[in-house]
Amino acid sequence: MTMRIGADVGGTFTDVVLEVDDPTSKSGPEMFSTKVLTTYGAPEQGILDGVRTVVAEAGANLADLDTFIHGTTLATNALISRTGARTALVTTDGFRDTIEMRTEGRFEQYDLNLVLPTPLIQRSDRHVLRERLAADGTVLRPFDEDEARALVEALVDRPEDEAYEAVAVGFIHAYVDGTHERRFRDLLLERLPDVAVSISSEVAPQMREFERFNTVCTNAYLQPLMATYLRRLADDLAATGARCPVYLIHSGGGLVSVDTAARFPVRLVESGPAGGAIFAADIAARHGLDRVLSYDMGGTTAKICLIEDQTPRTAKTFEVARTHRFTRGSGMPIAIPVIEMIEIGAGGGSIATVDLLGQIRVGPLSAGAEPGPASYGLGGTEPTVSDANVVLGRLSADTFGAPGIDLDDSAARTALDRAVGEVLDMDADTAAVGVAEVVDENMANAARVHAVENGKDVAAFTMIAFGGGAPLHAGRLCEKLDVDELLVPPGASVGSAIGFLRAPFAYEALRSHHATVDRFDPAAVNAMLAELADEATTFVTEAVGSTGAPVDGLKLETERWAYMRYAGQGWEIPVPVDATPFDAVGGELLANRFEKAYEEFFGRAIAGLAVEAIGWSVRVATPRATVDRVQRVAASRDVVPDRTRRVYDATSGSTTDAGVVQRHALAVGDRVVGPAVIVETQTTTLLSSTQQAVMQPDGCLLVTRTGDADALGATS
C-alpha cells in the first residue's frame, strides 16, 4: 500500500489531498482531501494542519507516507509583493539599465500614463564589469581578474543593513559561453560563501538580454526565501513523524527534488496552476478528449489553459505581475519552460468596486484568506465574488464545506450594498447580479483572447472545470463561449493538488543556438541537443533516485523542440524534432516542419523567405501513467430533488426555485435537470435552466444543454 500527499498553497485556500493506493482493493485508490485557509506568515502551518486532517481521516500515520508533493504561490507572491532578498545584479558594462529599459515596446501604444512593473533590482544595486563576448562567443573584451576582485570587495564591503543576500550575474551573450559568469561566481563565493549566486548561463541560457537578465534576477531574488521555506517545511514534516521524500512541481508540469527547487526557484513561479493543467489533461485522457479548455478558479485567480491531444500547451516564456489586467507586455517576463495559460484576477475572493465611469470592476485585488470575503465572518468588509454568490443563493451556509467558516448572508449584502449598490443606486441583489456577470464576462473574454492568440476556436473544445469556484461559474462560461460540453470531475475543488499526484518526474533544458536551414550544421546541432538531453536526464534521475527507486535501466521519455522563424521576424514558433540525430538533410526536414507549423498558426506559409532556428529544448520525463478509458453513459434515471432554494438564474435573468442535490447521492446514469445546484463538501456545481448533468462512471458530472440526445438517452 502506498500513501501520497499533494499540497497546493493558493492565495486563499491551501488544498491537501491524500491518495491511498491499496493493490488488493478492486475499487482503486481512495482519496481524502481538505481545504484550509492559507496562513500567509507561515504557509507551512496551513499545510501541516491539512496533512494532519487527511491522515487522521484516513486512519493512517504520518510515518506511513511515501511521498509528499508540493506546489506553492510563495514565489509568485514574493514577486508581486516585493518581499524577496536584497539582491545585486552584475552585468556587462553598458547593460546596467537593460532590466529597466526593457525592450522599449509599449503594450498600450497611445496610453500616456503607461505603468510598467518596477525592476526587481534598483539601479544602485546594479554593477558592471568591462568584459564582453560577441554573439558567436568570440571574446571581444577579456575577463579582467583584478577588476572582478575589486568589484567583489565592493559587494562585500557594505553596511550590515544593506548587505546583499543574493547576487545575479548576467553577462552579454553568456548563453553562448558562460565561462566569464562562472569565474565571477567562483571569485564571489570565495569571499561570500553564504550568499546565493545565480548565473544566467545556467538559469536561462537563451538570447534576448532583457528576458534572460530578468529571469536570473528573479531566481536570485527568490533563492534565500524559497531555500529557507523549503528547509523549514521539510523539517516541520519530519518533526511530525513524516519521513518521506519531498518534491516540488515546477511551472512546466514536472516534479523536481527540493535541492533542484532551491537552486532554481524561478521554475516554481507557476507551480500550482501547472498542477491544475495536469489534472485536466488526466481527465481528458480518461475520456478520450483531444480538445479541452481547462478552467481553474480558486479564491484569488482564474486560469484557462488549452489542452490538445491530452497534453497542455507549453511555452518557454511567460509574464508575472502584470500591471494591465491580462495584457501581454505589461508584466515581468520569465524565460523558463511553463505550461501556457492565461491568468486573471477573477477568483472567489476578488474584490468588486465601481470605477469613475460607474462601471462594476472585479479584481485584480483579492480579499484572500486574511481578511477574506465579507460573508466569511473573518474581518473582511469588501464585497467579493463569493459574497455575490451568497446573495444570489448559489452558495449557502448549510452546504459550504470550508472548515471554520459559517457563511453570513447579511454581511455579504451589507458589503455589496455599501460598495456597489449605494454608488449605482441599486439593491444588493442587483449589485450581486452585476458582479457575477462582470466576472463571468471577464473570464469569457480571457478565454477568447487566449484561444485567438493560439489560432483556436474555443467553441470546439470541451471544458473541464475545477478549483473551488469554477463549478459555480463554468456553466455560465460555457453559455458565453458557446461550448457544448462541460466536465466537473470528482475532487474538483482540490484539482491542482490531485494533479500533483499525476505529474511525472520531468525537467526541460533550453538553450539558444542559431542555425539556418540552408547552411545547417548537423554535427553542431546534434552535439548541443545531446548536452541538453544529458542536463535534463541528470535532474530527472537524481529526483527519481531520491525516492529510493533504482535508476539503472530507468525508462524515460524525451521530447525535442526547435524554436524557429523566418529570418527577420521578431518571434518564433515551436517545431517538434525527432529523437534521431540530424543528418545531411536535417535542414530541409526542419524547414518542411516549420512551414507546416507556421501554416497551422497563421493560416499560410510565406514562400521564398529564409528559415532559421534560434532556440532548442529537450524535455526528459518519466512515462505518463496509463489510464483506463471511461465509457460514457447516457441518462438512465431522472433525479427529483427533495428540496429547493431560491437561486438567481443568469440564463433566464430571474430568481427561481432551484433543486438542491447532494453529489455523493448520485449514481451512474443519474440526470439532474437545471435550474439546480449540485452540492458537495468543498464546492457547488450550478446548472442553469437550460442545462443538465449526467453522472459518469468515473464520478465526473457531464453537463450539456437540456435536450442533448447523447446525454438524455433512454429518458428523452
Buried (B, 14 or more C-beta within 10 A) or exposed (E): EEBBBBBBBBBBBBBBBBBBBEEEEEEEBEBBBBBBBBBBEEBBBBBBBBBBBBBBEBEBEBEBBBBBBBBBBBBBBBBBEEEBBBBBBBBBBEBBEBBBEBEEEEBEEEEEEEEBBEBBBEEEBBBBBEBBBEEEEEEEBEBEEEBBBEBBEEBEEEEEEEEBBBBBBBBBBBBBBBBBBBBBBEBBBEEBEEBBBBBBBBBBBBBBBBBBBBBBBBBBBBBBBBBEBBEEBBEBBEEBEBEBBBBBBBBBBBBBBBBBBBBBBBBBBBBBBBBBBBBBBBBBBBBEBEBBBBBBBBBBBBBBBBBBEBBBBBBBBBBBBBBBBBEBBBBBBBBBBBBBBBBBBBBBBBBBBBEEEEEBBBBBBBBBBBBBBBBBBBEBEBBBBBBBBBBBBBBBEEBBBBEEBEBBBEBBBBBBBBBBBBBBEBEBBBBBBBBBBBBBBBBBBBBBBBBEEEEBEBEEBBBBBBBBBBBBBBBBBBBBBEBBBBBBBBBBBBBBBBBBBBBBBBBBBBBBBEBBBEEBBBEEBBEBBEEBBEBBBBBBBBBBBBBEEEBEEBEBBBBBBBBBBBEEBEEBBBBEBEEEEBEEEBBEBBBEBBBEBBEEEEEEBEEEEEBBBBBBBBBBBBEBEEBEEBEBBBBBBEBEBEEBBEBBBBBEEEBBBBBBBBBEEBEEBBBBBBBBBBBBBBBBBBBBBBBBBBBBEBBBBBBBBBEBEBBBBEBE
